[in-house]
Amino acid sequence: MTKTIEMGPTVKPKNSPMPVDENGEFHYFTSSAVGWAKDTNLLKCLKKQRSHDRSGGMRIKSFNLFAVPGPDTADYDIDFYCPEVEGTIYLQNVEY
């Protein structure tokens, strides 16, 4: 039997190391050589990135994961596959 766990909107628990804006919000950002994705739901963000990486016949095998202060609707620059937002934290490289 397989269980699926869906994560809800991001909520910062007390003493969390995740970066937040003045409203206590943050989102996840992923990027690879093919594209990028962002969402407050970690699983949705990972699925979006995997979809980008598998499109167009490309077979990208990893991407970077970041935690970014602010809502996922915020606009910001992306430089060398990294979000240009003060307080952004690099979490890890995710491999398939």
LINKABEL-V461478 format. One record per residue. N is the residue number from 0. RES is the residue in one small letter. PSI is psi as a letter, one per 30 degrees, with the letter a starting at -180 (999 if undefined). Layout:
# LINKABEL-V461478
n=N res=RES psi=PSI
n=N res=RES psi=PSI
This chain:
# LINKABEL-V461478
n=0 res=m psi=k
n=1 res=t psi=k
n=2 res=k psi=k
n=3 res=t psi=k
n=4 res=i psi=k
n=5 res=e psi=k
n=6 res=m psi=k
n=7 res=g psi=a
n=8 res=p psi=l
n=9 res=t psi=k
n=10 res=v psi=k
n=11 res=k psi=j
n=12 res=p psi=l
n=13 res=k psi=k
n=14 res=n psi=g
n=15 res=s psi=k
n=16 res=p psi=f
n=17 res=m psi=k
n=18 res=p psi=k
n=19 res=v psi=l
n=20 res=d psi=a
n=21 res=e psi=f
n=22 res=n psi=g
n=23 res=g psi=g
n=24 res=e psi=k
n=25 res=f psi=l
n=26 res=h psi=l
n=27 res=y psi=k
n=28 res=f psi=k
n=29 res=t psi=l
n=30 res=s psi=k
n=31 res=s psi=a
n=32 res=a psi=f
n=33 res=v psi=e
n=34 res=g psi=a
n=35 res=w psi=l
n=36 res=a psi=l
n=37 res=k psi=k
n=38 res=d psi=l
n=39 res=t psi=f
n=40 res=n psi=j
n=41 res=l psi=e
n=42 res=l psi=e
n=43 res=k psi=e
n=44 res=c psi=e
n=45 res=l psi=e
n=46 res=k psi=e
n=47 res=k psi=e
n=48 res=q psi=e
n=49 res=r psi=e
n=50 res=s psi=e
n=51 res=h psi=e
n=52 res=d psi=f
n=53 res=r psi=f
n=54 res=s psi=l
n=55 res=g psi=g
n=56 res=g psi=f
n=57 res=m psi=k
n=58 res=r psi=i
n=59 res=i psi=k
n=60 res=k psi=g
n=61 res=s psi=l
n=62 res=f psi=l
n=63 res=n psi=k
n=64 res=l psi=k
n=65 res=f psi=l
n=66 res=a psi=k
n=67 res=v psi=k
n=68 res=p psi=k
n=69 res=g psi=l
n=70 res=p psi=l
n=71 res=d psi=f
n=72 res=t psi=f
n=73 res=a psi=k
n=74 res=d psi=k
n=75 res=y psi=l
n=76 res=d psi=l
n=77 res=i psi=k
n=78 res=d psi=k
n=79 res=f psi=h
n=80 res=y psi=g
n=81 res=c psi=k
n=82 res=p psi=k
n=83 res=e psi=i
n=84 res=v psi=k
n=85 res=e psi=k
n=86 res=g psi=f
n=87 res=t psi=k
n=88 res=i psi=k
n=89 res=y psi=k
n=90 res=l psi=e
n=91 res=q psi=l
n=92 res=n psi=k
n=93 res=v psi=k
n=94 res=e psi=k
n=95 res=y psi=999
